[in-house]
Amino acid sequence: MTETDAALATLHELLDEGLGLNPEYEDQLSSHLPMALDALQDLGADGARLHEFRRRYGAKLSSLPPALPLGTPRPAAFGRIADYPAWLAHYRTALLDIGRDALLRRELPALMQGCGGAAFHGLIRTGHALRHGHPGELAAALAYWASRHMPLAPLAPLTAQPGSPLPLGDWLAALCALPDADAMPSRPLIAQRMADWGGREDWQALAGRLAVDELPALARSAAALYVHTADFTVLHMITASAALRQLSPWLNEPALRSFVAAAAAALLSSRAARRAVAGPLPVLVPPQDWDRLAALTLAQHNDHAIKLVAACRALDRVDPAPAWRAAAARALGV
């Protein structure tokens, strides 16, 4: 067995163990444990490093009650965190009954309508679960997404909007021109601020109008914006964009439009979007290559930095751009 195979086996063992842990801690904070473990293994961590991270991070997480049996009925509706154990049992059963691809084709259209819930963490966790192929963790990721599902207000139909869809620059400028942005409530959680924007009719008329083929450009713009601002909400947009790439084989145009809308709410809630309106933000490519950045990340205990570096490297592989390495370096402080 190679070192990579051994680390993957360790990752799966830790994910098995993690299925008994609460997906949140403190006040609605998402557990990053399974996502950060996956990112570390992807960046080259060995089994000992994975165990070390599990010991440090897992200390803040509580255990769930005994798992509900397979065949537990599907909860009546999305969006109740108390239903997480029932969703977990439901999705574990569905994976056994119909398999991954059929389940994703069935569930993702509805789940994507609430993809911004818990600051995109249901989507992000699902993207990580697809990379390493652990079925229990995939069920847990989908269960968390369903439990924190947060649909924003209905979007105006594209067919009713003159001149849509919009290119990225025009869309960003229109978002930043919405009035009274500074008067929006300053609430503690990203998802709460996103929901506030989703309730505005002027936002609803604009949010979904970005052309979906501009999503790669939006992700690159978010990376450049992070280089200049280190904004926490923008960081989540980058990791969510990497997850969206993982899910792309199962997503249709309406699902992508739901992500566009969630991204619009996230950008406005961050109050960093105005920095990107004037045009592409310049970035300096750091001297460190990906091998060096990965090595620096493996010594990190910051779960957000770990996830961001892995996401940026994955995005750079499919859509090369200087902003990915620059964003990773900014997260690492180098």
Kinemage of the C-alpha trace (Angstrom):
@kinemage 1
@onewidth
@group {chain A} dominant
@subgroup {mainchain}
@vectorlist {calphas} color= white
{ca met a 1} P 0.000 0.000 0.000
{ca thr a 2} L 1.365 3.413 -0.975
{ca glu a 3} L 1.470 6.356 1.436
{ca thr a 4} L -1.390 7.956 -0.495
{ca asp a 5} L -3.498 4.804 -0.234
{ca ala a 6} L -2.739 4.539 3.478
{ca ala a 7} L -3.725 8.181 4.060
{ca leu a 8} L -6.963 7.665 2.125
{ca ala a 9} L -7.739 4.599 4.227
{ca thr a 10} L -7.109 6.650 7.378
{ca leu a 11} L -9.365 9.405 6.042
{ca his a 12} L -12.178 6.915 5.510
{ca glu a 13} L -11.717 5.503 9.017
{ca leu a 14} L -11.953 8.983 10.525
{ca leu a 15} L -14.999 9.783 8.401
{ca asp a 16} L -16.663 6.587 9.635
{ca glu a 17} L -16.026 7.750 13.179
{ca gly a 18} L -17.205 11.265 12.394
{ca leu a 19} L -20.672 10.121 11.374
{ca gly a 20} L -21.481 9.995 15.075
{ca leu a 21} L -20.615 13.668 15.620
{ca asn a 22} L -22.866 16.682 15.566
{ca pro a 23} L -22.613 18.631 12.287
{ca glu a 24} L -22.571 21.925 14.212
{ca tyr a 25} L -21.127 23.394 17.394
{ca glu a 26} L -21.718 26.490 19.503
{ca asp a 27} L -24.306 28.781 17.860
{ca gln a 28} L -25.007 27.329 14.403
{ca leu a 29} L -21.339 27.015 13.426
{ca ser a 30} L -20.741 24.270 10.871
{ca ser a 31} L -18.292 21.527 11.731
{ca his a 32} L -15.396 21.691 9.299
{ca leu a 33} L -13.905 18.415 10.470
{ca pro a 34} L -14.813 16.160 7.520
{ca met a 35} L -14.077 18.905 4.984
{ca ala a 36} L -10.712 19.856 6.460
{ca leu a 37} L -9.677 16.200 6.788
{ca asp a 38} L -10.466 15.698 3.110
{ca ala a 39} L -8.577 18.857 2.140
{ca leu a 40} L -5.529 17.777 4.168
{ca gln a 41} L -5.476 14.323 2.590
{ca asp a 42} L -5.858 15.883 -0.863
{ca leu a 43} L -2.880 18.156 -0.149
{ca gly a 44} L -0.692 15.213 0.884
{ca ala a 45} L -1.201 14.708 4.623
{ca asp a 46} L -0.290 11.306 6.016
{ca gly a 47} L -2.333 9.335 8.510
{ca ala a 48} L -0.555 10.768 11.535
{ca arg a 49} L -1.332 14.339 10.463
{ca leu a 50} L -4.977 13.435 9.893
{ca his a 51} L -5.226 11.920 13.364
{ca glu a 52} L -3.577 14.989 14.867
{ca phe a 53} L -6.061 17.317 13.215
{ca arg a 54} L -8.943 15.089 14.312
{ca arg a 55} L -7.782 15.254 17.950
{ca arg a 56} L -7.429 19.025 17.950
{ca tyr a 57} L -10.563 19.953 16.045
{ca gly a 58} L -12.822 17.183 17.302
{ca ala a 59} L -12.547 18.369 20.900
{ca lys a 60} L -15.171 21.046 20.183
{ca leu a 61} L -17.743 18.620 18.731
{ca ser a 62} L -20.420 16.714 20.634
{ca ser a 63} L -21.696 13.235 19.909
{ca leu a 64} L -25.055 12.587 18.318
{ca pro a 65} L -27.621 10.221 19.847
{ca pro a 66} L -27.552 6.663 18.448
{ca ala a 67} L -28.149 6.641 14.689
{ca leu a 68} L -31.682 6.176 13.438
{ca pro a 69} L -32.276 2.928 11.530
{ca leu a 70} L -32.081 2.641 7.777
{ca gly a 71} L -35.511 3.114 6.271
{ca thr a 72} L -36.359 6.048 8.540
{ca pro a 73} L -39.015 8.108 6.708
{ca arg a 74} L -37.931 11.166 4.788
{ca pro a 75} L -38.606 14.346 6.796
{ca ala a 76} L -41.585 16.358 5.638
{ca ala a 77} L -39.619 19.460 4.640
{ca phe a 78} L -36.141 20.908 4.294
{ca gly a 79} L -34.639 23.427 6.670
{ca arg a 80} L -34.906 21.997 10.214
{ca ile a 81} L -31.586 21.165 11.868
{ca ala a 82} L -33.421 18.900 14.329
{ca asp a 83} L -34.182 16.614 11.369
{ca tyr a 84} L -30.488 15.961 10.638
{ca pro a 85} L -30.493 12.384 12.084
{ca ala a 86} L -33.576 11.475 10.029
{ca trp a 87} L -32.073 12.950 6.854
{ca leu a 88} L -28.841 11.043 7.493
{ca ala a 89} L -30.714 7.734 7.800
{ca his a 90} L -32.822 8.581 4.750
{ca tyr a 91} L -29.859 9.388 2.518
{ca arg a 92} L -27.860 6.359 3.687
{ca thr a 93} L -30.835 4.207 2.721
{ca ala a 94} L -31.240 5.959 -0.632
{ca leu a 95} L -27.572 5.449 -1.518
{ca leu a 96} L -27.971 1.722 -0.913
{ca asp a 97} L -31.257 1.573 -2.847
{ca ile a 98} L -30.584 3.689 -5.943
{ca gly a 99} L -26.888 4.636 -5.862
{ca arg a 100} L -25.003 7.913 -5.933
{ca asp a 101} L -25.799 9.186 -9.422
{ca ala a 102} L -29.540 8.592 -9.249
{ca leu a 103} L -29.697 10.132 -5.780
{ca leu a 104} L -27.829 13.254 -6.839
{ca arg a 105} L -29.972 13.667 -9.956
{ca arg a 106} L -33.076 13.363 -7.796
{ca glu a 107} L -32.042 15.612 -4.889
{ca leu a 108} L -29.761 18.330 -6.229
{ca pro a 109} L -32.378 20.372 -8.138
{ca ala a 110} L -34.264 21.030 -4.901
{ca leu a 111} L -31.202 21.254 -2.653
{ca met a 112} L -29.567 23.840 -4.912
{ca gln a 113} L -32.517 26.173 -4.352
{ca gly a 114} L -31.236 26.511 -0.775
{ca cys a 115} L -27.511 26.166 -1.433
{ca gly a 116} L -26.607 29.312 0.528
{ca gly a 117} L -27.805 27.840 3.814
{ca ala a 118} L -25.191 27.721 6.586
{ca ala a 119} L -22.880 29.847 4.400
{ca phe a 120} L -22.828 27.246 1.600
{ca his a 121} L -21.541 24.521 3.921
{ca gly a 122} L -23.994 21.837 2.781
{ca leu a 123} L -22.817 22.343 -0.785
{ca ile a 124} L -19.155 22.566 0.254
{ca arg a 125} L -19.315 19.442 2.398
{ca thr a 126} L -20.980 17.538 -0.441
{ca gly a 127} L -18.200 18.564 -2.815
{ca his a 128} L -15.577 17.189 -0.443
{ca ala a 129} L -17.557 13.964 0.014
{ca leu a 130} L -17.688 13.416 -3.736
{ca arg a 131} L -13.922 13.804 -4.049
{ca his a 132} L -13.002 11.035 -1.629
{ca gly a 133} L -15.986 8.785 -2.340
{ca his a 134} L -17.051 7.892 1.199
{ca pro a 135} L -20.780 7.003 0.986
{ca gly a 136} L -21.536 7.625 4.642
{ca glu a 137} L -19.993 11.081 4.483
{ca leu a 138} L -21.895 11.842 1.279
{ca ala a 139} L -25.124 10.950 3.109
{ca ala a 140} L -24.070 13.167 6.038
{ca ala a 141} L -23.219 16.071 3.730
{ca leu a 142} L -26.578 15.863 1.955
{ca ala a 143} L -28.325 15.519 5.322
{ca tyr a 144} L -26.672 18.681 6.624
{ca trp a 145} L -27.557 20.529 3.413
{ca ala a 146} L -31.188 19.444 3.715
{ca ser a 147} L -31.263 20.436 7.397
{ca arg a 148} L -29.872 23.935 6.770
{ca his a 149} L -31.570 24.439 3.398
{ca met a 150} L -32.209 28.160 2.962
{ca pro a 151} L -34.123 29.187 -0.145
{ca leu a 152} L -33.887 32.868 -0.876
{ca ala a 153} L -36.958 34.716 -2.127
{ca pro a 154} L -38.189 33.727 -5.622
{ca leu a 155} L -36.150 35.212 -8.434
{ca ala a 156} L -37.719 37.178 -11.238
{ca pro a 157} L -38.075 35.013 -14.387
{ca leu a 158} L -35.295 35.669 -16.857
{ca thr a 159} L -37.816 35.822 -19.689
{ca ala a 160} L -39.460 38.823 -18.033
{ca gln a 161} L -36.250 40.822 -17.712
{ca pro a 162} L -35.052 42.972 -20.618
{ca gly a 163} L -31.417 42.618 -21.508
{ca ser a 164} L -30.704 39.595 -19.345
{ca pro a 165} L -28.606 37.636 -18.718
{ca leu a 166} L -25.790 39.993 -17.805
{ca pro a 167} L -22.015 39.694 -18.164
{ca leu a 168} L -20.080 39.645 -14.907
{ca gly a 169} L -18.962 43.277 -14.866
{ca asp a 170} L -22.434 44.642 -15.534
{ca trp a 171} L -24.000 42.299 -12.977
{ca leu a 172} L -21.538 43.289 -10.256
{ca ala a 173} L -22.044 46.971 -11.009
{ca ala a 174} L -25.819 46.584 -10.850
{ca leu a 175} L -25.599 44.721 -7.539
{ca cys a 176} L -23.410 47.411 -6.042
{ca ala a 177} L -25.792 50.103 -7.263
{ca leu a 178} L -28.684 48.728 -5.211
{ca pro a 179} L -29.642 51.456 -2.722
{ca asp a 180} L -29.296 51.462 1.047
{ca ala a 181} L -26.676 48.695 1.205
{ca asp a 182} L -25.055 50.307 4.227
{ca ala a 183} L -28.396 50.336 6.034
{ca met a 184} L -28.783 46.540 5.931
{ca pro a 185} L -28.647 44.851 9.359
{ca ser a 186} L -25.190 43.813 10.558
{ca arg a 187} L -26.010 40.310 11.743
{ca pro a 188} L -23.446 37.812 13.050
{ca leu a 189} L -23.923 34.893 10.641
{ca ile a 190} L -23.263 34.979 6.891
{ca ala a 191} L -26.495 33.093 6.172
{ca gln a 192} L -28.526 35.599 8.195
{ca arg a 193} L -27.154 38.509 6.193
{ca met a 194} L -27.772 36.626 2.943
{ca ala a 195} L -31.387 35.991 3.958
{ca asp a 196} L -31.865 39.711 4.631
{ca trp a 197} L -30.801 40.525 1.074
{ca gly a 198} L -33.025 37.758 -0.281
{ca gly a 199} L -36.052 39.556 1.115
{ca arg a 200} L -35.510 42.667 -0.999
{ca glu a 201} L -37.555 42.963 -4.194
{ca asp a 202} L -34.841 44.923 -6.007
{ca trp a 203} L -32.368 42.143 -5.202
{ca gln a 204} L -34.837 39.502 -6.427
{ca ala a 205} L -35.122 41.255 -9.788
{ca leu a 206} L -31.356 41.270 -10.303
{ca ala a 207} L -29.733 38.432 -8.375
{ca gly a 208} L -30.202 35.623 -10.898
{ca arg a 209} L -29.313 37.604 -14.004
{ca leu a 210} L -25.625 36.686 -14.244
{ca ala a 211} L -25.081 34.449 -17.274
{ca val a 212} L -24.277 31.001 -15.883
{ca asp a 213} L -21.329 30.637 -18.264
{ca glu a 214} L -19.789 33.516 -16.289
{ca leu a 215} L -19.549 31.381 -13.124
{ca pro a 216} L -15.850 30.551 -13.690
{ca ala a 217} L -15.144 34.265 -14.070
{ca leu a 218} L -17.108 34.950 -10.887
{ca ala a 219} L -14.969 32.427 -9.018
{ca arg a 220} L -11.753 34.002 -10.331
{ca ser a 221} L -13.067 37.432 -9.374
{ca ala a 222} L -13.806 36.151 -5.859
{ca ala a 223} L -10.242 34.835 -5.579
{ca ala a 224} L -8.805 38.203 -6.624
{ca leu a 225} L -11.180 39.946 -4.220
{ca tyr a 226} L -9.970 37.699 -1.411
{ca val a 227} L -6.350 38.607 -2.189
{ca his a 228} L -7.215 42.275 -1.643
{ca thr a 229} L -9.611 41.938 1.290
{ca ala a 230} L -9.165 38.540 3.023
{ca asp a 231} L -12.939 38.792 3.416
{ca phe a 232} L -14.412 35.813 5.284
{ca thr a 233} L -17.595 35.636 3.200
{ca val a 234} L -15.623 35.799 -0.052
{ca leu a 235} L -13.520 32.881 1.215
{ca his a 236} L -16.711 30.815 1.423
{ca met a 237} L -17.628 31.800 -2.115
{ca ile a 238} L -14.322 30.356 -3.326
{ca thr a 239} L -14.715 27.049 -1.506
{ca ala a 240} L -18.346 26.887 -2.668
{ca ser a 241} L -17.205 27.453 -6.261
{ca ala a 242} L -14.824 24.500 -5.970
{ca ala a 243} L -17.671 22.360 -4.646
{ca leu a 244} L -19.899 23.504 -7.504
{ca arg a 245} L -17.267 22.167 -9.926
{ca gln a 246} L -17.391 18.787 -8.185
{ca leu a 247} L -21.174 18.679 -8.502
{ca ser a 248} L -21.313 19.995 -12.072
{ca pro a 249} L -22.046 16.610 -13.744
{ca trp a 250} L -25.401 16.524 -11.929
{ca leu a 251} L -26.409 20.201 -12.211
{ca asn a 252} L -28.668 21.851 -14.766
{ca glu a 253} L -29.095 25.522 -15.664
{ca pro a 254} L -31.765 26.293 -13.024
{ca ala a 255} L -29.524 24.775 -10.340
{ca leu a 256} L -26.614 26.942 -11.455
{ca arg a 257} L -28.879 29.981 -11.428
{ca ser a 258} L -29.729 29.220 -7.796
{ca phe a 259} L -26.013 29.366 -7.033
{ca val a 260} L -25.735 32.681 -8.882
{ca ala a 261} L -28.444 34.128 -6.648
{ca ala a 262} L -26.811 32.829 -3.468
{ca ala a 263} L -23.508 34.318 -4.637
{ca ala a 264} L -25.227 37.663 -5.181
{ca ala a 265} L -26.529 37.631 -1.625
{ca ala a 266} L -23.145 36.589 -0.268
{ca leu a 267} L -21.258 39.309 -2.130
{ca leu a 268} L -23.625 41.995 -0.914
{ca ser a 269} L -23.636 40.701 2.636
{ca ser a 270} L -19.830 40.838 2.659
{ca arg a 271} L -19.782 44.498 1.613
{ca ala a 272} L -16.615 43.682 -0.297
{ca ala a 273} L -18.224 43.522 -3.744
{ca arg a 274} L -17.592 47.175 -4.535
{ca arg a 275} L -13.866 46.464 -4.773
{ca ala a 276} L -14.486 44.286 -7.844
{ca val a 277} L -16.698 46.685 -9.786
{ca ala a 278} L -13.986 48.834 -11.380
{ca gly a 279} L -12.613 45.851 -13.292
{ca pro a 280} L -10.280 42.903 -12.729
{ca leu a 281} L -8.272 43.347 -9.541
{ca pro a 282} L -4.510 42.950 -10.040
{ca val a 283} L -2.817 40.060 -8.269
{ca leu a 284} L 0.855 39.280 -7.795
{ca val a 285} L 1.690 35.617 -8.293
{ca pro a 286} L 3.549 34.446 -5.173
{ca pro a 287} L 6.971 32.801 -5.549
{ca gln a 288} L 5.760 29.603 -3.858
{ca asp a 289} L 4.535 26.863 -6.188
{ca trp a 290} L 1.662 24.554 -5.291
{ca asp a 291} L 3.957 21.967 -3.725
{ca arg a 292} L 5.345 24.594 -1.362
{ca leu a 293} L 1.918 26.038 -0.593
{ca ala a 294} L 0.600 22.540 0.127
{ca ala a 295} L 3.519 21.848 2.461
{ca leu a 296} L 2.862 25.089 4.337
{ca thr a 297} L -0.823 24.197 4.606
{ca leu a 298} L -0.099 20.800 6.124
{ca ala a 299} L 1.478 22.586 9.099
{ca gln a 300} L -1.669 24.704 9.588
{ca his a 301} L -4.396 24.199 12.160
{ca asn a 302} L -6.640 26.871 10.614
{ca asp a 303} L -9.461 24.870 9.049
{ca his a 304} L -10.562 27.726 6.780
{ca ala a 305} L -7.072 28.195 5.364
{ca ile a 306} L -6.718 24.443 4.809
{ca lys a 307} L -9.978 24.279 2.894
{ca leu a 308} L -9.250 27.408 0.871
{ca val a 309} L -5.836 26.231 -0.305
{ca ala a 310} L -7.229 22.865 -1.401
{ca ala a 311} L -10.114 24.591 -3.199
{ca cys a 312} L -7.819 27.042 -4.981
{ca arg a 313} L -5.490 24.274 -6.138
{ca ala a 314} L -8.446 22.262 -7.457
{ca leu a 315} L -9.834 25.275 -9.323
{ca asp a 316} L -6.424 26.121 -10.768
{ca arg a 317} L -6.236 22.642 -12.278
{ca val a 318} L -9.430 23.107 -14.291
{ca asp a 319} L -9.304 26.878 -14.870
{ca pro a 320} L -5.702 28.118 -14.534
{ca ala a 321} L -5.365 31.712 -13.304
{ca pro a 322} L -2.875 33.661 -11.157
{ca ala a 323} L -5.563 34.537 -8.612
{ca trp a 324} L -5.803 30.983 -7.244
{ca arg a 325} L -2.226 30.773 -6.027
{ca ala a 326} L -2.348 34.382 -4.827
{ca ala a 327} L -5.486 33.685 -2.773
{ca ala a 328} L -3.903 30.569 -1.267
{ca ala a 329} L -0.813 32.534 -0.316
{ca arg a 330} L -2.954 35.285 1.256
{ca ala a 331} L -4.763 32.698 3.373
{ca leu a 332} L -1.431 31.304 4.549
{ca gly a 333} L 0.060 34.741 5.226
{ca val a 334} L 2.984 34.303 2.823
